[in-house]
């Protein structure tokens, strides 16, 4: 199981968490860099340093960009990624709040093509739900679930079309997981055809302020 890590905390607030990410490079699919709900208006030296350390350890750095469910102009999204690339060396992007309906496919396809021309080697789409099947052919990874453990454990369903794609193309991000159940969350993602996951114990408004216990050793199977 590979881990996608959204760590939305400033390096000065929790330097230990960022150091553990560097040390755990072997199990990390990618780290989402999110200085200011995007790249911010100017480079942040603290994020520059952690990004450099992550990339030196072989970790994929993904710049966070909000697409507003397809409502943000493509030029704004591309500009955000270009700043992530230029300021932090991001080699990919994490597109948040992505449209999931079939009629949004053409615009999403054009957007991803533009981002790849700008140097995005990895593109992750986060609709937070299973989108129309065509989205899986656009991106390298789809976040097909983002939500609370209570929903994930009881009200989850996976569409049949996902069987046509390898599990490495799907990710489940689950928050509010009771610490003792983190290993179960990892096993459940694997059983549900998702080879990438990110279970955390945090709760809204920012469940991604801390690392997944999997990286600290507390969430591993015995």
C-alpha positions in Angstrom: 0.0 0.0 0.0 1.3 3.4 -1.0 0.4 6.6 0.8 -0.7 10.0 -0.5 0.1 12.6 2.1 -1.8 15.9 2.4 0.1 17.6 5.2 -1.5 21.0 5.6 0.6 22.4 8.4 3.4 24.9 8.1 6.9 23.4 8.6 7.7 25.8 11.4 4.6 24.5 13.3 5.5 20.8 13.0 9.0 20.3 11.7 9.1 16.8 13.1 6.2 15.7 10.8 8.0 17.0 7.7 11.2 15.2 8.8 9.3 11.9 9.2 8.0 12.3 5.7 11.5 12.5 4.3 12.5 9.5 6.3 9.5 7.5 5.1 10.1 8.1 1.4 9.9 4.4 0.5 6.2 4.2 1.4 5.0 7.6 0.1 3.3 7.9 -3.3 3.4 11.7 -3.1 3.2 14.6 -0.7 0.8 17.5 -1.4 2.4 20.9 -0.9 -0.2 23.5 0.1 1.4 26.7 1.5 -1.7 28.9 1.2 -4.6 27.0 -0.3 -2.3 26.9 -3.3 1.2 28.3 -3.9 0.5 31.6 -2.2 1.5 35.1 -3.5 5.2 34.7 -2.8 7.7 31.9 -2.2 7.8 30.6 1.4 11.4 29.6 2.3 10.2 27.0 4.8 8.2 25.1 2.1 11.1 25.6 -0.3 13.4 23.8 2.2 11.0 20.9 2.9 10.3 20.4 -0.8 14.0 20.3 -1.6 14.5 17.7 1.1 11.6 15.6 -0.1 12.7 15.6 -3.7 16.3 14.7 -2.6 14.8 11.7 -0.9 13.0 10.7 -4.0 9.5 11.8 -2.9 7.1 13.1 -5.5 6.0 16.7 -4.6 2.5 17.7 -5.8 1.5 21.3 -5.8 -2.1 21.9 -4.5 -4.4 23.7 -6.8 -8.1 24.2 -6.3 -10.2 24.0 -9.5 -13.5 25.1 -8.0 -15.3 22.1 -9.5 -14.3 23.3 -12.9 -15.4 26.9 -12.4 -11.9 28.4 -12.1 -10.4 29.5 -15.5 -7.7 27.2 -16.8 -5.2 30.0 -17.0 -5.5 30.6 -13.2 -5.1 26.9 -12.5 -2.0 26.7 -14.8 -0.6 29.8 -13.2 -0.9 28.2 -9.7 0.9 25.1 -10.9 3.6 27.2 -12.6 4.3 28.9 -9.3 4.5 25.6 -7.5 6.9 24.4 -10.1 9.1 27.5 -10.1 9.1 28.2 -6.3 9.0 24.7 -4.9 10.2 22.4 -7.6 6.9 20.6 -7.8 7.0 17.8 -10.3 3.2 17.2 -10.3 0.0 18.7 -9.2 -3.0 17.8 -7.0 -6.1 19.2 -8.4 -8.7 19.6 -5.7 -12.5 20.0 -6.0 -12.5 18.5 -9.5 -15.8 18.1 -11.4 -17.0 14.6 -11.6 -19.8 14.6 -14.2 -19.5 13.5 -17.8 -20.1 16.9 -19.2 -17.0 18.2 -17.4 -14.7 15.8 -19.2 -13.7 17.9 -22.2 -12.6 20.9 -20.0 -10.8 18.7 -17.6 -9.0 16.9 -20.4 -7.8 20.3 -21.9 -6.7 21.5 -18.5 -4.6 18.4 -17.8 -3.0 18.6 -21.2 -2.1 22.2 -20.5 -0.6 21.3 -17.1 1.5 18.5 -18.6 2.9 21.0 -21.2 4.0 23.1 -18.2 5.9 20.1 -16.7 3.4 18.3 -14.5 4.7 14.8 -14.7 2.0 13.5 -12.3 -1.6 14.7 -12.2 -3.9 13.7 -9.3 -7.6 14.5 -9.6 -9.6 14.8 -6.4 -13.4 14.8 -7.1 -13.7 13.1 -3.7 -16.1 10.6 -5.2 -16.0 8.2 -8.1 -16.4 10.3 -11.2 -17.6 9.5 -14.7 -15.4 6.7 -16.1 -13.5 8.9 -18.6 -11.7 10.8 -15.8 -9.6 7.7 -15.1 -8.1 8.0 -18.6 -7.1 11.7 -18.0 -5.1 11.5 -14.7 -2.4 9.3 -13.1 -4.4 9.0 -9.9 -8.0 9.6 -8.9 -9.0 10.4 -5.3 -12.3 8.4 -5.5 -13.2 8.9 -1.9 -12.5 11.8 0.5 -14.6 11.8 3.7 -15.1 10.7 7.2 -14.4 7.2 8.5 -18.1 6.8 9.6 -19.2 7.2 5.9 -16.3 5.1 4.5 -17.1 2.2 6.9 -20.8 2.0 6.3 -21.9 3.7 3.1 -19.3 3.0 0.5 -19.9 1.7 -3.0 -17.6 1.2 -6.0 -18.8 1.4 -9.6 -18.2 -1.6 -11.8 -16.2 0.3 -14.3 -13.3 0.6 -11.9 -12.4 -3.1 -12.5 -11.1 -2.1 -15.9 -8.3 -0.1 -14.3 -5.5 -1.2 -11.9 -5.9 -0.3 -8.2 -2.8 1.9 -8.5 -5.0 4.4 -10.3 -7.3 5.0 -7.3 -6.8 6.6 -3.9 -9.0 6.8 -0.8 -8.4 9.7 1.7 -10.2 9.0 5.0 -10.2 11.2 8.0 -11.6 10.8 11.5 -10.3 7.2 11.7 -10.1 6.0 15.3 -6.4 5.3 16.0 -7.0 1.6 16.7 -8.8 1.2 13.3 -6.1 2.8 11.1 -4.8 -0.7 10.0 -8.4 -1.7 9.2 -8.7 1.5 7.0 -5.6 0.5 5.1 -6.9 -3.1 4.6 -10.3 -1.8 3.5 -8.8 0.5 0.9 -6.9 -2.5 -0.5 -10.0 -4.6 -0.6 -11.9 -1.8 -2.4 -9.4 -1.7 -5.3 -7.4 1.3 -4.1 -3.7 0.8 -3.9 -3.1 4.4 -2.6 -4.6 5.7 0.6 -4.2 8.2 3.4 -6.0 7.4 6.6 -5.7 10.1 9.3 -7.2 10.5 12.8 -7.8 14.3 12.4 -11.2 15.9 12.2 -12.5 19.0 10.3 -11.9 21.8 9.8 -8.4 20.6 8.9 -8.1 16.9 9.3 -4.8 17.0 7.4 -2.9 18.9 10.0 -1.1 15.7 11.2 0.5 12.7 9.7 -1.2 9.4 9.2 -0.3 7.0 12.0 0.9 4.6 9.3 4.0 6.6 9.0 4.7 6.7 12.7 4.3 3.0 13.0 1.2 3.2 15.1 -1.1 2.4 12.3 0.6 -0.7 10.8 -0.8 -4.2 10.9 0.7 -6.2 13.8 
